[in-house]
Amino acid sequence: MDRWLTGPQAWRIRGADDPLVVDLGYGATPVTAVELFSRLRALRGDVEVVGVEIDLERVRAALPLARPGLSFVQGGFEVPLGGRRPVVVRAFNVLRQYGEEEYLAHWNRVRGRLSSDGLFIDGTCDEIGRRSTWVAITPEGPLSLSISLRFGGFEVPSDVAERLPKALIHRNVPGERVFDYLQTLDRAWHDAAPLRSFGNRQRWLRMCTSMRDAGWPLLDGPARWRLGEVTVAWDAVAPR
């Protein structure tokens, strides 16, 4: 996700009047906030990253790692920043802890605190980051769903289903758009099997090209596909 944020979404940070980024719910250790800070500082030298955690002991444990541009505060979806509006709020493996009926209220609460070009990223990944998905949400509403898979770490693209965000994980059933999307990805992956002797990357590229040619509104291209990543417009997978 950080690779995507510093790639096709880099314009948001480069153009921000206040390049403030939040790692919301960073967990038992602040490693994700520290990594995000390092990666974004390479993009823009005055980026500020704030790690936000509801657990005060986790905040206290993170404080020794604070430095100019990197800080830690206690809080939750209210994003306590003294009225400042972040350009990015990232929440990974956070909303999956809540009920399906709760996620929309949290989405709306966070996006109401974004800057005009801001982005709320609600994502989920496995323990070692080989299977990951995230929804990008603007102040106006959901924008896209991204899937990122490590080559060699899956049999079919729909293996990522168990890591769908809360908004979609219970919607992967017949009759729902995200089910149709994942099933179509699998069929395109199988159809591209003749290319497997050239490696999974070439097979993934063919799969994505087939999806785009079939009319799926993919929002990226080969440069992202080569990384095992694909992003589709939210309307194509949104719950019915």
Backbone bond lengths (Angstrom), bond angles and torsions (degrees), N, CA, C in turn:
res aa  C-N    CA-C-N  psi(-1)  N-CA   C-N-CA  omega(-1)  CA-C   N-CA-C  phi
1 M - - - 1.454 - - 1.524 110.42 -
2 D 1.333 117.21 -41.21 1.463 119.69 177.40 1.531 110.88 -59.43
3 R 1.331 115.81 -37.11 1.464 120.85 178.61 1.524 110.48 -63.23
4 W 1.330 116.56 -39.14 1.461 121.81 177.37 1.528 110.86 -69.62
5 L 1.329 115.75 -39.77 1.465 120.27 -179.70 1.518 111.34 -64.77
6 T 1.322 117.54 -37.40 1.464 120.57 179.54 1.518 112.29 -89.47
7 G 1.340 116.32 3.01 1.462 121.53 176.82 1.520 110.98 -105.32
8 P 1.336 117.70 -102.39 1.469 119.46 -176.01 1.522 114.88 -66.12
9 Q 1.329 118.18 -17.56 1.466 120.17 179.12 1.529 112.66 -101.74
10 A 1.311 118.05 5.32 1.464 121.12 -176.46 1.521 112.57 -60.08
11 W 1.324 117.61 -27.64 1.464 120.73 -177.70 1.522 111.77 -60.53
12 R 1.314 116.28 -30.17 1.463 119.12 -179.35 1.532 110.47 -64.75
13 I 1.303 116.58 -42.19 1.461 120.81 -178.69 1.523 110.94 -76.66
14 R 1.318 116.46 -42.69 1.468 119.38 179.96 1.526 111.58 -60.92
15 G 1.335 116.97 -35.75 1.456 120.36 -175.08 1.510 114.82 -95.00
16 A 1.335 118.00 0.96 1.459 120.85 -174.81 1.524 111.90 -72.64
17 D 1.331 116.32 136.47 1.468 120.07 172.95 1.519 110.43 -66.01
18 D 1.324 116.15 -35.95 1.460 122.15 178.93 1.530 106.90 -127.89
19 P 1.340 118.38 95.80 1.474 120.81 -174.83 1.526 112.19 -76.61
20 L 1.318 114.94 68.14 1.459 122.99 -177.18 1.524 109.43 -102.58
21 V 1.328 116.50 127.90 1.463 122.98 -176.30 1.524 108.36 -127.33
22 V 1.327 116.41 139.41 1.463 122.04 -177.98 1.520 109.76 -117.94
23 D 1.337 116.06 130.74 1.463 121.93 168.32 1.521 105.94 -101.46
24 L 1.329 115.47 100.01 1.469 122.15 -172.06 1.521 110.69 -90.34
25 G 1.331 116.34 121.26 1.461 120.36 179.86 1.507 112.01 71.59
26 Y 1.347 117.04 54.70 1.467 120.66 -173.40 1.522 113.34 -72.31
27 G 1.332 117.70 -14.38 1.460 119.28 170.94 1.510 115.02 100.33
28 A 1.328 114.60 -161.10 1.467 121.00 -172.52 1.519 112.54 -65.51
29 T 1.316 116.85 -30.00 1.462 121.05 176.04 1.526 108.48 -129.73
30 P 1.335 117.59 152.99 1.463 120.45 -175.32 1.524 114.47 -88.11
31 V 1.327 117.14 20.69 1.461 119.24 -172.88 1.527 112.32 -59.33
32 T 1.334 118.29 -36.74 1.465 119.18 -178.31 1.525 111.29 -66.78
33 A 1.335 117.33 -36.73 1.462 120.46 178.43 1.522 110.82 -67.56
34 V 1.336 116.39 -40.68 1.468 120.38 179.05 1.525 110.45 -65.10
35 E 1.331 117.38 -43.46 1.461 120.66 178.61 1.522 111.20 -64.10
36 L 1.334 116.33 -42.54 1.466 120.05 179.46 1.523 110.07 -62.05
37 F 1.311 117.69 -42.88 1.457 122.07 178.24 1.530 110.98 -58.30
38 S 1.326 117.02 -47.13 1.471 120.73 -179.36 1.515 111.71 -62.17
39 R 1.315 116.90 -42.04 1.463 120.49 -177.58 1.514 111.91 -70.41
40 L 1.335 116.61 -39.57 1.462 119.01 -178.10 1.517 111.83 -75.87
41 R 1.326 117.79 -30.59 1.465 119.95 176.75 1.527 111.29 -63.71
42 A 1.324 117.19 -28.07 1.465 120.20 175.07 1.522 110.99 -70.52
43 L 1.319 116.19 -22.34 1.461 122.07 179.77 1.525 111.45 -86.59
44 R 1.336 115.52 -41.53 1.459 121.10 -179.72 1.528 108.42 -151.67
45 G 1.309 115.99 123.50 1.453 121.00 -170.12 1.508 116.26 -68.22
46 D 1.339 117.47 -17.86 1.468 119.18 -178.71 1.530 112.66 -106.42
47 V 1.337 117.08 17.20 1.465 120.48 175.92 1.527 109.53 -61.27
48 E 1.319 115.33 140.82 1.452 121.57 174.83 1.525 108.37 -119.24
49 V 1.318 116.73 128.42 1.455 122.43 178.26 1.522 108.94 -114.18
50 V 1.326 115.35 132.35 1.458 121.64 177.24 1.530 107.87 -119.93
51 G 1.314 116.30 122.10 1.450 120.94 173.13 1.518 109.47 -87.59
52 V 1.323 116.95 125.06 1.466 122.10 -177.38 1.523 108.46 -115.43
53 E 1.315 116.24 125.90 1.470 121.94 179.90 1.525 109.32 -137.00
54 I 1.320 116.06 140.28 1.461 119.75 179.98 1.531 111.91 -77.37
55 D 1.328 116.39 -22.79 1.457 122.45 -178.89 1.528 109.70 -86.57
56 L 1.330 117.51 113.36 1.455 121.60 -176.26 1.524 112.09 -61.62
57 E 1.322 117.81 -36.43 1.466 119.98 -179.82 1.525 110.96 -64.64
58 R 1.317 117.28 -34.56 1.469 120.54 176.88 1.527 110.58 -67.54
59 V 1.311 116.59 -37.10 1.457 120.18 176.88 1.528 109.62 -64.75
60 R 1.294 117.16 -46.61 1.469 120.78 179.80 1.529 111.40 -60.88
61 A 1.322 116.26 -39.86 1.462 119.99 -179.85 1.524 111.69 -66.33
62 A 1.336 116.57 -27.80 1.466 120.70 -178.10 1.526 113.14 -83.33
63 L 1.311 117.93 -21.05 1.467 121.27 -172.42 1.531 114.49 -55.59
64 P 1.330 120.24 -35.51 1.469 118.41 177.71 1.529 114.10 -60.84
65 L 1.329 117.19 -19.06 1.464 120.96 179.48 1.524 112.61 -91.49
66 A 1.319 117.25 -3.43 1.469 120.31 178.96 1.526 110.30 -65.76
67 R 1.314 115.69 150.43 1.469 122.61 -179.88 1.516 106.71 -159.08
68 P 1.318 118.88 172.62 1.465 118.98 177.41 1.531 111.20 -55.13
69 G 1.305 116.79 120.72 1.463 121.71 -178.94 1.510 114.50 95.57
70 L 1.330 118.09 -9.39 1.465 121.83 179.63 1.521 108.01 -133.32
71 S 1.332 116.52 119.73 1.465 121.02 -178.56 1.516 109.71 -139.95
72 F 1.321 116.12 169.88 1.457 122.34 -177.29 1.524 109.26 -137.03
73 V 1.333 116.57 134.09 1.458 121.31 -179.70 1.520 109.49 -138.59
74 Q 1.322 115.23 158.75 1.453 120.76 176.54 1.521 109.86 -86.55
75 G 1.326 116.15 137.94 1.454 120.06 177.53 1.510 111.59 165.90
76 G 1.334 114.30 -174.97 1.455 120.29 -178.85 1.513 110.53 -141.10
77 F 1.334 116.02 -136.92 1.460 120.34 -174.54 1.530 113.10 -68.89
78 E 1.311 117.35 -11.62 1.470 119.02 175.06 1.528 111.13 -72.68
79 V 1.342 117.41 -14.86 1.468 124.22 177.54 1.546 110.21 50.13
80 P 1.328 117.69 76.73 1.467 121.68 -172.74 1.530 112.92 -76.71
81 L 1.318 116.34 93.50 1.465 121.15 -176.23 1.522 112.23 -124.36
82 G 1.313 117.04 20.97 1.458 120.48 176.86 1.511 114.23 63.77
83 G 1.323 116.78 32.26 1.457 120.23 177.99 1.513 114.86 92.93
84 R 1.311 118.17 -11.35 1.471 120.42 176.82 1.529 109.58 -70.40
85 R 1.334 115.56 148.29 1.461 120.67 -177.29 1.535 109.46 -112.05
86 P 1.328 117.26 112.39 1.468 119.67 -177.72 1.511 112.71 -70.66
87 V 1.322 114.99 152.33 1.459 120.15 175.90 1.526 110.67 -85.45
88 V 1.326 117.21 -23.47 1.470 121.76 176.31 1.523 108.74 -142.37
89 V 1.317 115.80 133.72 1.460 122.58 166.42 1.523 106.88 -122.81
90 R 1.315 115.73 119.92 1.464 120.62 179.80 1.524 109.38 -110.02
91 A 1.335 116.26 127.90 1.463 121.42 176.70 1.524 107.98 -129.94
92 F 1.319 116.66 105.63 1.462 120.84 -178.56 1.523 110.22 -110.39
93 N 1.322 115.11 131.16 1.467 122.09 -179.38 1.525 111.71 57.18
94 V 1.326 116.09 35.35 1.460 122.02 179.36 1.531 110.30 -106.62
95 L 1.327 116.82 -57.77 1.462 119.81 -175.26 1.520 113.20 -69.96
96 R 1.316 117.77 -17.22 1.467 119.09 177.94 1.528 111.17 -64.81
97 Q 1.341 117.52 -15.40 1.458 121.79 179.42 1.534 112.13 -81.65
98 Y 1.337 116.50 -8.94 1.457 120.72 -175.63 1.529 110.44 -104.81
99 G 1.329 115.84 166.94 1.449 120.86 178.06 1.519 111.99 -73.16
100 E 1.330 115.84 157.16 1.463 120.11 -178.77 1.529 111.75 -60.19
101 E 1.323 116.36 -30.57 1.458 119.89 -178.14 1.525 112.53 -76.41
102 E 1.334 118.13 -5.32 1.458 121.48 -174.82 1.524 114.28 -101.32
103 Y 1.340 117.55 -24.52 1.460 119.04 -168.57 1.520 113.11 -60.76
104 L 1.355 117.66 -38.51 1.458 120.13 -174.61 1.526 111.08 -64.38
105 A 1.323 117.50 -38.98 1.455 120.28 178.14 1.524 110.68 -62.87
106 H 1.328 117.27 -38.95 1.463 120.72 178.70 1.529 110.93 -69.88
107 W 1.336 116.69 -40.75 1.462 119.82 174.47 1.532 110.26 -54.45
108 N 1.312 115.28 -51.16 1.467 119.99 -175.76 1.524 111.64 -64.30
109 R 1.320 116.06 -37.27 1.460 119.40 -179.64 1.526 111.20 -64.82
110 V 1.334 116.55 -44.65 1.459 119.96 -178.02 1.526 111.36 -71.51
111 R 1.326 117.44 -44.77 1.464 117.96 -177.03 1.522 111.82 -66.52
112 G 1.328 117.01 -22.23 1.449 120.07 174.80 1.515 113.74 -71.71
113 R 1.342 116.26 -9.47 1.457 121.27 179.68 1.523 113.11 -106.16
114 L 1.336 116.72 -0.17 1.461 120.81 -177.88 1.519 112.48 -77.85
115 S 1.326 115.65 158.45 1.458 120.94 169.05 1.526 108.67 -70.13
116 S 1.323 117.08 171.58 1.471 120.67 -173.58 1.525 112.22 -60.72
117 D 1.330 118.27 -33.71 1.463 122.30 177.39 1.524 111.43 -104.35
118 G 1.325 116.36 21.03 1.454 120.79 -174.37 1.509 114.45 -75.66
119 L 1.329 114.70 166.86 1.456 121.85 -176.86 1.526 109.10 -141.61
120 F 1.323 115.31 129.69 1.460 121.96 171.07 1.518 107.16 -103.87
121 I 1.323 117.40 124.46 1.453 122.19 -177.42 1.520 108.52 -111.87
122 D 1.320 116.04 112.64 1.455 123.11 178.35 1.518 107.73 -104.47
123 G 1.329 116.66 107.61 1.455 119.18 -173.56 1.507 114.24 -130.52
124 T 1.324 114.29 167.33 1.454 123.14 179.02 1.521 108.41 -143.83
125 C 1.329 116.23 141.75 1.460 119.45 175.92 1.520 109.29 -146.91
126 D 1.334 115.23 166.27 1.455 118.43 174.94 1.526 109.32 -78.70
127 E 1.322 115.57 179.75 1.464 120.53 -170.50 1.521 113.29 -62.66
128 I 1.315 118.18 -28.54 1.462 120.02 -178.25 1.524 112.22 -115.27
129 G 1.325 116.50 12.10 1.452 120.11 171.13 1.510 116.57 75.36
130 R 1.330 117.35 18.17 1.468 119.06 -178.84 1.522 112.87 -86.14
131 R 1.314 116.68 -17.70 1.465 121.66 176.25 1.522 107.31 -130.80
132 S 1.310 116.17 121.36 1.457 119.02 -172.63 1.521 111.14 -147.42
133 T 1.331 115.82 145.25 1.464 121.68 172.94 1.514 108.79 -139.12
134 W 1.321 116.83 153.96 1.462 119.64 174.46 1.525 110.78 -154.72
135 V 1.319 114.59 147.45 1.461 122.46 173.95 1.519 107.72 -102.56
136 A 1.313 116.70 132.45 1.459 122.49 174.88 1.521 108.40 -98.76
137 I 1.333 115.50 126.81 1.461 121.37 -174.64 1.524 109.06 -125.87
138 T 1.311 117.20 125.42 1.458 122.99 178.13 1.530 109.12 -97.54
139 P 1.327 118.56 173.78 1.460 119.24 174.90 1.527 113.35 -56.50
140 E 1.329 117.12 -25.46 1.462 121.08 -179.88 1.519 112.84 -84.70
141 G 1.322 117.67 -18.25 1.456 120.67 -179.81 1.515 112.37 140.10
142 P 1.339 117.82 -175.50 1.466 121.84 -177.46 1.523 112.01 -62.00
143 L 1.330 115.23 140.33 1.454 121.89 -176.30 1.530 112.02 -109.31
144 S 1.339 117.27 -45.02 1.460 119.30 -170.60 1.522 111.36 -161.83
145 L 1.329 114.53 164.78 1.456 123.37 170.00 1.524 108.05 -120.36
146 S 1.328 116.36 128.26 1.463 121.24 176.42 1.520 109.79 -112.03
147 I 1.327 115.51 143.71 1.455 123.68 173.69 1.517 107.41 -122.19
148 S 1.319 116.73 133.18 1.463 121.33 177.00 1.523 108.52 -133.35
149 L 1.329 116.10 124.52 1.465 121.89 -177.99 1.522 109.99 -129.36
150 R 1.306 115.23 140.96 1.467 119.68 175.68 1.521 108.62 -80.04
151 F 1.326 116.80 126.79 1.453 120.22 178.78 1.528 109.91 -59.55
152 G 1.327 114.68 132.63 1.455 120.20 -176.85 1.514 113.22 91.29
153 G 1.337 116.50 -6.98 1.457 120.66 -177.52 1.518 113.47 -104.67
154 F 1.329 118.08 15.19 1.464 121.21 -179.95 1.519 109.43 -155.32
155 E 1.330 115.47 157.12 1.459 121.29 175.40 1.522 110.56 -92.73
156 V 1.336 115.35 -46.22 1.462 121.86 177.28 1.527 107.45 -136.51
157 P 1.332 118.76 155.60 1.466 120.57 -177.94 1.527 113.90 -56.59
158 S 1.329 117.59 -32.92 1.465 119.31 -177.87 1.522 112.94 -69.46
159 D 1.343 118.27 -4.32 1.456 120.12 172.14 1.527 111.41 -58.37
160 V 1.318 115.83 -19.99 1.466 120.31 -179.57 1.526 112.01 -76.77
161 A 1.325 117.96 -6.36 1.470 121.88 -173.00 1.523 112.82 -55.23
162 E 1.321 117.10 -37.86 1.465 120.00 -178.53 1.530 112.37 -69.15
163 R 1.331 116.57 -8.83 1.460 121.48 178.49 1.532 112.07 -112.27
164 L 1.316 116.97 17.90 1.458 119.15 175.03 1.524 110.12 -66.70
165 P 1.338 117.95 150.29 1.464 120.21 175.97 1.521 111.60 -62.20
166 K 1.324 115.54 162.08 1.453 121.13 -176.85 1.529 112.26 -53.55
167 A 1.319 117.27 -35.10 1.459 120.74 -178.81 1.520 112.87 -61.77
168 L 1.351 117.06 -22.60 1.459 120.54 -172.51 1.518 114.70 -123.27
169 I 1.313 118.69 -17.63 1.462 119.87 -169.41 1.522 112.27 -62.26
170 H 1.322 118.10 -30.94 1.467 120.49 178.40 1.530 111.92 -92.73
171 R 1.329 116.01 3.72 1.466 120.74 -178.53 1.525 112.49 -103.39
172 N 1.303 116.84 3.11 1.460 119.93 -179.61 1.529 109.75 -81.55
173 V 1.324 114.63 65.17 1.460 123.00 -179.10 1.531 107.99 -138.00
174 P 1.342 117.19 156.34 1.464 119.43 179.27 1.527 111.84 -52.53
175 G 1.326 115.18 138.06 1.454 120.99 -179.28 1.513 113.68 99.12
176 E 1.345 117.07 -13.76 1.450 121.06 178.51 1.536 110.18 -101.47
177 R 1.322 115.17 148.67 1.465 120.30 -176.20 1.520 112.49 -63.26
178 V 1.331 117.47 -41.20 1.466 118.76 -177.34 1.524 111.06 -66.37
179 F 1.316 117.61 -31.21 1.464 120.94 174.81 1.520 109.82 -63.55
180 D 1.326 116.58 -46.95 1.465 120.68 178.86 1.526 111.07 -60.02
181 Y 1.333 115.80 -40.28 1.464 120.52 -179.04 1.520 111.36 -63.75
182 L 1.323 116.71 -48.54 1.464 119.65 -178.60 1.524 111.58 -66.64
183 Q 1.325 116.86 -37.86 1.460 119.27 178.31 1.526 111.19 -66.14
184 T 1.333 116.05 -37.41 1.467 119.29 178.48 1.522 110.96 -69.34
185 L 1.330 117.20 -37.55 1.467 120.28 173.53 1.522 110.68 -58.34
186 D 1.329 116.46 -45.37 1.466 119.75 -179.73 1.520 111.51 -60.95
187 R 1.328 116.57 -43.23 1.472 119.30 -179.77 1.528 110.68 -64.56
188 A 1.321 116.33 -41.50 1.468 119.79 178.64 1.525 110.91 -65.94
189 W 1.330 116.52 -34.52 1.467 120.87 176.77 1.527 110.67 -65.50
190 H 1.329 116.29 -43.99 1.462 120.09 177.84 1.530 110.94 -65.11
191 D 1.326 116.42 -40.37 1.468 119.84 -179.89 1.523 111.78 -64.21
192 A 1.340 116.19 -26.17 1.474 120.79 -179.61 1.520 112.21 -88.08
193 A 1.330 117.47 6.78 1.468 120.96 -176.62 1.526 113.76 -55.81
194 P 1.351 120.56 -33.31 1.465 118.81 178.54 1.530 113.85 -57.78
195 L 1.329 117.40 -18.57 1.465 120.12 -179.90 1.526 113.43 -90.18
196 R 1.315 118.33 -0.80 1.466 118.98 -174.20 1.519 112.51 -64.10
197 S 1.311 117.88 -24.34 1.468 119.19 177.68 1.525 111.44 -66.90
198 F 1.337 116.63 -18.09 1.462 121.35 176.98 1.532 111.82 -93.13
199 G 1.328 116.25 -0.64 1.451 120.70 177.76 1.517 112.50 109.01
200 N 1.334 114.72 158.13 1.461 120.18 -178.34 1.528 113.19 -64.31
201 R 1.328 116.88 -29.36 1.467 118.89 -178.87 1.530 110.67 -63.37
202 Q 1.331 116.35 -45.65 1.456 119.33 -179.85 1.525 110.99 -65.84
203 R 1.313 115.72 -36.48 1.460 119.54 177.96 1.526 110.61 -65.68
204 W 1.335 117.33 -42.11 1.469 121.99 178.47 1.529 110.56 -63.98
205 L 1.323 116.92 -41.69 1.466 120.44 177.59 1.520 111.05 -59.35
206 R 1.312 117.28 -43.86 1.462 120.17 178.86 1.526 110.69 -64.76
207 M 1.321 116.98 -41.31 1.464 120.74 177.98 1.527 110.60 -57.52
208 C 1.321 116.43 -48.69 1.466 120.10 -178.08 1.524 111.47 -65.10
209 T 1.314 116.54 -40.13 1.470 119.77 177.75 1.524 110.19 -61.03
210 S 1.329 116.74 -41.89 1.465 120.69 178.56 1.524 111.41 -63.35
211 M 1.330 116.42 -39.35 1.467 120.24 178.74 1.522 110.39 -63.74
212 R 1.307 116.43 -45.55 1.467 120.17 179.31 1.533 110.57 -63.86
213 D 1.314 116.40 -43.13 1.467 119.88 -179.74 1.526 111.36 -65.04
214 A 1.327 117.02 -27.02 1.463 121.18 179.07 1.529 112.76 -81.67
215 G 1.316 116.29 -2.09 1.456 119.91 175.14 1.514 115.94 102.27
216 W 1.323 118.52 2.61 1.452 119.78 176.97 1.534 109.02 -70.17
217 P 1.333 118.01 134.41 1.477 121.03 -173.90 1.533 111.87 -80.91
218 L 1.329 115.54 72.21 1.458 119.79 177.10 1.528 108.93 -72.92
219 L 1.316 115.51 137.32 1.467 120.86 -173.78 1.522 112.66 -103.25
220 D 1.325 116.44 11.04 1.451 119.93 179.44 1.521 108.84 -136.52
221 G 1.307 116.72 -170.23 1.453 119.74 -177.47 1.515 111.52 -145.41
222 P 1.327 117.19 -165.79 1.466 121.92 -172.87 1.527 114.53 -54.81
223 A 1.320 118.34 -32.03 1.468 119.33 -179.24 1.520 111.65 -61.56
224 R 1.341 116.62 -34.25 1.465 120.45 176.80 1.528 111.21 -85.98
225 W 1.312 116.64 -37.08 1.454 120.12 -179.09 1.528 111.26 -59.33
226 R 1.331 116.28 -36.00 1.460 120.64 -178.53 1.532 112.33 -60.14
227 L 1.323 116.06 -20.04 1.462 121.62 -179.02 1.528 113.06 -90.60
228 G 1.331 116.09 2.78 1.464 119.50 -176.13 1.510 112.00 80.80
229 E 1.295 115.85 30.25 1.466 122.80 -174.36 1.524 109.37 -126.18
230 V 1.321 116.44 147.01 1.461 120.70 173.87 1.523 107.88 -151.99
231 T 1.337 116.01 138.43 1.463 122.21 -177.57 1.524 108.89 -124.97
232 V 1.322 115.28 132.26 1.465 121.44 -179.41 1.508 109.57 -123.89
233 A 1.333 117.06 149.68 1.468 121.33 178.19 1.512 110.16 -59.95
234 W 1.321 116.09 141.91 1.466 121.82 -176.05 1.522 112.38 -58.60
235 D 1.304 117.71 -38.68 1.462 120.30 -177.29 1.526 112.25 -57.98
236 A 1.343 117.16 -24.77 1.449 120.37 -177.98 1.525 112.88 -77.40
237 V 1.323 117.59 -16.72 1.465 121.07 -176.88 1.522 113.25 -127.50
238 A 1.317 118.03 -2.34 1.470 121.91 -174.58 1.530 111.31 -59.12
239 P 1.325 117.73 147.15 1.466 120.73 177.51 1.515 111.38 -57.23
240 R 1.316 116.50 142.55 1.471 120.84 178.11 1.509 110.07 -78.03
